[in-house]
Amino acid sequence: MRYESISASLFIENRKRFSEKMKPNSIAVLVSNDVMPNNADDLMGFAQNNDLFYLSGIDQDETILVLSPDAYKEENRTILFIKEVNEHTKLWDGDFLTKEEASAISGIKNVKWIHEFEKTLQLFAFEADAFYLGHNEHIKRVTAEMTTRQDRMIQWCKEKYPLHQYDRAAKITRELRPIKSTEEVALIEKASAISVKGFERLLKAVKPNIKEFELEAELIYEVIKNGASRHAFRPIIASGKNACALHYNTNDAVCKENDMILVDFGVCYANYNSDTTRCVPVNGVFSPRQREVYSSVLHCLKEGSKLLKPGIRHSDYEKQMAALIEQELIKLKLITPEDIANQNPDYPAYKKYFMHGTAHHLGLDVHDVGLYSRTLEKGMVFTCEPGIYIREEGIGCRLENDYLLTEDGNINLSEALPIEIADIEKLMQHK
């Protein structure tokens, strides 16, 4: 693995907490993601199913985890199935995990080859009354034409055991995963530390007429060099008017002399993610208008992040953040108090310049699992990302940090990432 080993105690504790939420006499079956083909004999990059990783620590395809807390035989209460290592696989694909290695990573004593799964499950499924199965229901994109390993496992189980009851593993993981353990926070902090290195390297490369994708390359250099798996998501390197398109990521435009660049990026380290956004001037010095807009967004970040604390409802937080942005838009002379007084309640005046939410769960997914109807709690990690987008001026500004909620407030996990105007200009002038 590229990343440093994680103590198996994390996954042992996660399984314990998951098992305590299961119904009596039930079995949970969680499977890895597919390795997706590209063209000819090429493959797309592999990303593990995050519920499986959360419960096992195994970062390899063709993996199945079976939890049966009430199984009569203790060795059947937790079983891990992995793909078999043989001379053929070693020749063509290199080493996979051995049983001993998988056991050391996961803390699971009973490790079998994946071809033993069906026979093994058959032996003790009779004892169970219900199955918990995983599914890609957290995906925000339309996936009607996709069939995944999770889909195939659901279909197979219902054909093989049609009279059992079925439930969703996501009902449990969406409750457990939002509260981060000390070990998980440390992994997010590691991802954030790599982000700092990437951003500072990018700052040294910024200059007029550079291509956005050249700056993207500076980020990926530090990601790979420091042992991360990949970008947390395809980074947004958006100069000038491109920054006003929220999900712009083609990164193929030229950065012009007087433009500002919005850099929204994250690092995936040990499957845990950072998610941060900064804005920088192409020529190294913010123009007066860029400085005004940036200062307004930074004010909203500093004040809005104070609202992220246990006991607040997510919807109330977002309303208060919108009010902060609204006042800054008035200062920037983009809207007026009269616009607000006469606004359509279904489309407030501020939405012309600020049209997205500002806080989402962060962890194994960049937009991590969790119910937004749930009151914020100690141990959750949230982003805070206010923005102002002025299409008619070609200025888009968003600033984003990651925060760990504590008993009496929060801790900024992105504290080391430069954000003050003076600091950014100083770093850019001392390349």
N, C-alpha and C positions, 0 to 999 in steps of 0.2 A: 504494500500500500504506500501511496505517496505521503500520507499523513501519519503523524505519530500514533502509536497504538492507544486505544481508549480502554480504560479499565472495564473488564467484564461486569463489574459490580453495577454499572449503569444499566446494562441490559437485563441483568438479573432482577434488579429493583423494578424496572419498567414492566417486566413480565409478571412480577408479583402483584403490582398494582392493577394491571390489566385483568389478571385471573380473578382477582377479588371482585371485579365488576361483572363477571360472567354469571349467567344463570346456572343453577345446579344441573349437573349431568349434561354439560354442553361441551362441544369441541370447537376450537377456533383454528381455522386453516388460513394462513397468509402466505402469499406467493410473491416471488420476485417479478420485476418488470421484464419485458421482452428486450432482446437485443434486436433493434430494427434494421433491416437491410437497406442499403443505399442502391447502388447500381452494380451490376456484375457481381464481384465477390467482395465488395466493400460494405462496411457496416457503419451505422451512425453511432455516436458515442453512447455508452450505457449509463443510465441513471437509475439507481435502485428505488424500488417501491419504499416510500418513507415509513409507512407503518411497519413493514417487515424489518427495516433497519432499526427502527426505534425499539423493537422487541428482541432483536438478535445481534445487531452489529455486523451482520454479514453483508458485504458489499460486492456480491457476485451474482450473476444470473443463474437460472435453473436452480433456485433455492426454494424450499417450502418449510414453513414452521408450523408445527401442530402443537396446540396447547389443549390439554384435557385434564384440568385440575382434579376432577373426581374419579379419574381412572383407577381401577382396582390395583393395578400394578404401578408402583411408583415410577418405574423407568418409562412408562407410557404417558406420564403427565406432561412431559416436554420432550419433543423429538424434533431434531433438525435434519432435513434432507438436503444434500448437496450433490452436484454433478461429480461423477467418478473420474478420478485421475488414472490415466493409463498411458502406456508408451505412445499410442497414437496421438492423444491430446497433447502430450509433452512435446512431441515432434513438431506439431503444426501450430499449437497455440501457447506453448509454454506451460508453466505450472499453474494449476488451480489449487484451491485450498485442500489440504489433507484433512482427514477427520480430526486429527489431533490439533491442527491449526484452527479449524472451525470451532472446536470445543473451547480452546483457549480464548478466542475472540468473544464468543457468545456466553461462555459459562454453562453451556449445555453439555451434559455428559453423554446423552444418547444421540449420536450422530450416525446417520445412515446414508447410503447412496440414494439418489433420487428415484432410481428404478425400483426401489423397494417400497415406495410410498403407497401405492394402491394396495398391495398385499398387507402392509402394516396397518393401514387405516381400517381395512376390513376386519382385522382381528379384534379391535376394541370399539368400533363404531356402534356395535350392538348395545354397549353399555350406555351410550349417550342418547339424549332425547332431542338435542338441538345442535345446529351448526352456526358458528359466527364466521362469515366470509367477508373478505375485503373486496372493495370495488373502487374504481377511479371516479367516485362521485364528487370529489373536491375539485376536479378540473373545471375551469371556467369557460373553456372553449367548447364548441359543439363537436361531439365525437360520435355522431350517429353512424358513420361509415367505418369506424375503427373497432377492431376486435382485439382485446388484450388477453394476457395470460389470466388476469382476474376474471374476465368474462368466461373464458373457457373452463376455469375451475368451478365457477358457479353452475354452468351448464352440466358439467360432468357430475358434480355432487348431487344435483337434483335428479339426474337420470339414474344415478347409482343408488341414492337413498331418498326416494321421493316422499316417504312418509315421515321423515324427520321435520322438525320445525327449523326455520331459518331466520337468522337475525344478522344485523350489520355490525361488523367490527368497528366501523367508523363512529358508531354511537359511543363507543368507549374511548377510542383514540382522540376524538374531538373534545372529550372532557379532560383527558390526561395530558395531551401534548402541549396545550397552551401554558401550563405551569412548568417552567424550566428548572431543572436541577442545577446544582453548582457546576457539575461537569459540562452540561449543555451550554451554560452561559460562557464558560471558559472557551468552548469551541467557537461560539459566535464571536467572542473577543479576538480569537486567533484570526478568524476571517476578516474582522475589522482591521486588525493590525496589518494584514497583507494589503488591504484596501488603501491604507495610508501610504505604503510604499509605492503602490501603483499610481496613486494620485500625485504624489510628489515627483515621480518620474515623468508623468504626463505634463506637469507644469513646466518642467525643464525643456520639453519638446515643443510647446506651443509657440507658434510664430505665424505671421501673416502668410497666407497662401499654402499652408500645410493642409493636407486632406484629413477629413475627420477619421478615416480608417487608419491613418498613420498614428493618430493618437490612441485609437483602440488597440493598436499593436503594442504601445507602451504599457498599457494596462495588463494585457495578457502575458507579457514578458514576466512581470512580477508575480502574477498568479501562478504560473508554472514554476518559476524559479523557487518560490517559497513553499512548494508542496501542496498547493490547493489543487482541486480536481479540475476546476473550470470556472468561467464566469458564473455567477449565481443566475444570471439571465443575460440575454444578449444586450450589451451595454448601449446606452443612448449617448451618442456624441453629436450633439445637435447645435450647430452654429447658426447665429442670426435667426431668421424666421423659422428655421427648422425646429427650434426650441418651442414653438407654439403648437406643434403636433405632439400630443402627450406620449404616444408610443412610437415616435419616429426612431428607427434604428438601422436604416440603410447605411448611414455613416459614410456617404460617398461624395459629399459636397466639399468645396474649398472654403476654408476659414478665412474670411476677409478681414482686412486691417482693423476696421472699427466695430466689428461684431463682438458679441459675447457668446461663449460656448457653454451650453448646459451639459453637464456630465453626470448621468445617472447610471450607476454601476454597482455591482456587488461581487463578492467572492464566495465560492462554495468550498468550504474546507471541512473534510470529514462528513460531508453531506449537510453541514450546518452553514447558514448563509448570513452575510451582511447585506445591507441595502442602503446606499448613501447617495446623495446628490449634492453637487457643487456647481457653481458657475464662475467662469474666469474670462477676463478680457483677452482677445486675441493679441493685441499689441502690448499687453502687460499692465495697462493702466485703465481703470474703469472711467468711462465718460461720465459727465455730471448726471445725465439721465439714467445711465446704467447704475450708477452709485445710488441714486434715489430709489430705484425699483429694488435693487439688491438690499438696501438698508431696510426697506419696508418688509420684505419677505423675511429677512433675518430677525427683525423685531417680532414678527408673528411666530417664528420658530422658537425664539427664546421664551416668549410669553405663553404660547400655546403648549409647549412641552411641559410647562409647570402644571398643566391640567391633567396630564397623564399620571394618575395615581390611583391606588386602590379605592373602590367605593363609588367611582364615577361611572355612569352609563356611557357607552360609546356614542350613542346618538346625542347625548347632552354635550359631550366633548366636541363633536363635530359642529354643533350649533355655535358653541362659543368660539371655535376656531374661525368659522365663517364670519362672525361678528368682528373679530380682529382684522381679518382681511378687508372687510367692508370699510372699516375706518381708514385703513391705509390707502384704499382706492380713492377715497375722498381726498386725502392729503395729496395724492398723485394727480388729482384733478381728472380722474378717469370717470367717476360718477359723482353725483351731487346728492345732498340730502333730499332734494325734490325728486330725484330719480327713485330714491328709496321709498319716499312717501307714496309715490304713484306706481310702484312696481306691481307686477303680477305675482301674487304669493306663490304660485306654482313655478315661477321662473324669476327669482330675485335678481335685482340689478347687478349684484356682484358676479353672477354666474357668467357674464360676458367675458370676464377676465380671470375667473377662478372657478373651475368646473369639476373638480374631483375631490374625493375624500382625502384625508390627511393622516390616517393612522390605521395600520393593519398589523396583524400578528406576524411575527418573524421567527423562523426556526429552521426546521428541516425543509419546509417550503418557504419561498420568499414571501408569498401570501399564505402564511401558515394556517393550519386548521384551527377552528374555534368559532363558537357562536357569538355573533356581535350583539345578541340580545342578553348576553351574560355580562354582569357587572365586572369591571376591571378588578383584577386581584394581584396580590403580591406574587412575584415570580413570573408574571407574563412579560414578554418582550414585544414592544410595539415600535413601529416607525412613527416619526412626526415629519410631515413633508408639505408645508404650505407652498403655494406658488402664485405668481401673477404672470399672465400671458397677454401681451399687447401686440396683437397681430399687425395692426396698422403701423406700429413702430419697429417691427421686426425684433422685438425683445421678449424672450421667454425666460423666466427665472423661477427655479424651484430649489429649495434647500431641504436636505433630509438627513436626520440622524436616527440612530437606533437606541432605544431606552429600555432598561430593565426596571420594572416597577418594584418598589420596596415598600416597607410598612408605612413610611411617611413621605413618599415622593417617588423619585426615580433616579437612576444613574445613567448618564450618557455614555454608552459603549463606544461612541464615535468621537469622543472628546479630543483624541489626538489628530483627527483629520482637520487640517486648516480650514477655517471658515470666515474669520474676520477679514475685512477688505485690506487692511494694512498688512496682514500676514501673507495673504495671497499675492499682493503686489510685490512685497519684499522677496518672496520666493521666486517670483517670475523675473525679477530684475537681477537676481544673483544666480543665474543659470551656470 
